[in-house]
Every structure is written in structure tokens, then in C-alpha cells.
Amino acid sequence: MPNGYIIAEDTYLGEFRSTTSFRSCSDWSSRAYFCCQCGEVWARRISLNEDGSPCPFLALYATCRKHRDVWSVPGALTTVDFTPEHNKFSPEFIQREFEILINHYESKQ
């Protein structure tokens, strides 16, 4: 069973797996990525218990793609919250992150 799944900007980006196992929501929580500039919850990482039920949400401040941020790459999930333990992502998730990061860094040149 996957550890959870990811939705960003109303697009399902597949499941994720972690190299470290967790037994309950006390080990992990789901995440809601909240843009503090426009108030939009633009992405969600839903972590699942062993029985498949979703863990409660924790809100994280993360700028959406529509706004500038000097501290992170707007709209990129990997620069905000994910750790090396999250090493099994869907191709859709990897493609989205790659495009956001490339576009961000190319616009800086």
C-alpha cells in the first residue's frame, strides 16, 4: 500500500512511498499547502494510515505558482516539505517538479 498520494493545482499526481515506515498518523500527518499571499490551498499531500484512512492535515505556508517568493520556488513541493525519505514518486509528480524548477531557474538568468 502507498504511504499516500499528492494533488497539486487540482491535478492528481499519483502515489508516494517513503523509505521509512510509519504505523499511524502520530508518525506522519497529511499536508495542505497554503499560499499566504492569495489564501489558496493549492496542493495536498494525503498520508495514509496502515488501514488506508487519511491522516489529519497540517497546514504549511508555501507560495503558489502565481506569486513571487524570495525563500522558495513558487509552486514547487520539493523545495518546501519533502525529505530524502520520500524517494518513490510518480512520473507525473517528477515531471511537474522538474518543469517548475527549470522554469524558475531559467527565468533567473
BELFEN-V270768 format. One record per backbone hydrogen bond with DSSP energy under -0.5 kcal/mol. CO is the residue of the C=O (numbers start at 1). NH is the residue of the N-H. If there is no record, write none. Layout:
co: {CO & CO}
nh: {NH & NH}
This chain:
co: {3 & 4 & 5 & 6 & 7 & 8 & 11 & 13 & 14 & 15 & 16 & 16 & 17 & 23 & 24 & 24 & 30 & 31 & 32 & 32 & 33 & 33 & 34 & 34 & 35 & 40 & 40 & 42 & 43 & 44 & 44 & 45 & 45 & 46 & 47 & 49 & 53 & 56 & 58 & 60 & 60 & 63 & 64 & 72 & 73 & 75 & 77 & 77 & 77 & 83 & 85 & 85 & 87 & 88 & 90 & 91 & 92 & 93 & 94 & 95 & 96 & 97 & 98 & 99 & 100 & 101 & 102 & 103 & 104 & 106}
nh: {48 & 16 & 46 & 13 & 44 & 11 & 8 & 93 & 6 & 90 & 3 & 4 & 88 & 50 & 27 & 28 & 58 & 45 & 34 & 60 & 42 & 43 & 36 & 62 & 39 & 35 & 42 & 9 & 33 & 7 & 46 & 31 & 47 & 5 & 55 & 52 & 49 & 30 & 32 & 34 & 62 & 75 & 67 & 74 & 76 & 77 & 80 & 81 & 82 & 86 & 19 & 87 & 89 & 17 & 94 & 95 & 96 & 97 & 98 & 99 & 100 & 101 & 102 & 103 & 104 & 105 & 106 & 107 & 108 & 109}
